Amino acid sequence: MIATFNSILLIIAIALILVHYFLDKSENNRDIAILKKVTKDQFINDMKATFGTKYDYQQLSDYYDLLKPPTRATKGSAGYDFESPISFELKPGETIKIPTGIRAVIDENWVLKIYSRSSLGFKYRLWLDNLTGIIDSDYSNSDNEGHIFIKVTNNSLEDKIVRINRGDKFAQGIFVQYGTVIDDDAVEARNGGFGSTNK
């Protein structure tokens, strides 16, 4: 009788451990964002504002149609790889700002951090100009649809030229949860793009 009772307790304990494990795993791996394309008009307008007449409408339209939302390379990857919508070349010291064509709709208390890809930083010292890009959860509500721009510079000390083809992965985004202080009173709503909350 005691052995049977102990067996039941053991089964219950194992069941509770499994329930806790799967609940914890579900919480840690829950979906908290959507990465998708901005509208074609937004992409084309931002590309023209950035590059002037370098690309005609048909080229930009084709580039937009070929855009793909960022994805992870493997199941264990933390970063979502951003592909370049255009081909470009950077000599040492040169900089380029890329309208990625991508926006992120993110749950509150989460942020998308943008980094250069490890391989490009390692081989060429290709850096983001702000080192780490911060995409807030309310940026998707801004008047530019939350269009994510990525600005990079070739900081090579070995005279290496960076060549990126259209569709090459050149940056990565990682979602990170954050907290707020007890007396936090931020109530202002965003309506602009970069630097719109500066006073």
BELVENFEN-V728671 format. One record per backbone hydrogen bond with DSSP energy under -1.0 kcal/mol. CO is the residue of the C=O (numbers start at 1). NH is the residue of the N-H. Records with the same first field share a line. If there is no record, write none. Layout:
CO=NH + NH
//
This chain:
1=5
2=6
3=7
4=8
5=9
6=10
7=11
8=12
9=13
10=14
11=15
12=16
13=17
14=18
15=19
16=20
17=21
18=22
19=23
20=24
21=25
22=26
23=27
24=28
25=29
32=107
34=105
36=103
39=43
40=44
41=45
42=46
43=47
44=48
45=49
46=50
47=51
48=52
51=54
56=60
57=61
58=62
59=63
60=64
61=65
62=66
64=67
71=81
74=77
80=173
82=170 + 171
84=167
88=164
90=162
91=94
94=154
96=152
98=150
101=38
102=148
103=36
105=34
107=110
109=178
111=176
112=135
113=174
114=133
115=172
117=121
118=122
119=123
120=124 + 126
121=125
125=155
127=153
128=131
130=132
133=114
135=112
136=139
138=141
139=142
142=145
144=147
148=100
150=98
151=129
152=96
153=127
154=93
162=90
164=88
165=168
168=84
170=117
171=82
172=115
173=80
174=113
176=111
181=184
191=143
193=196
195=198
//
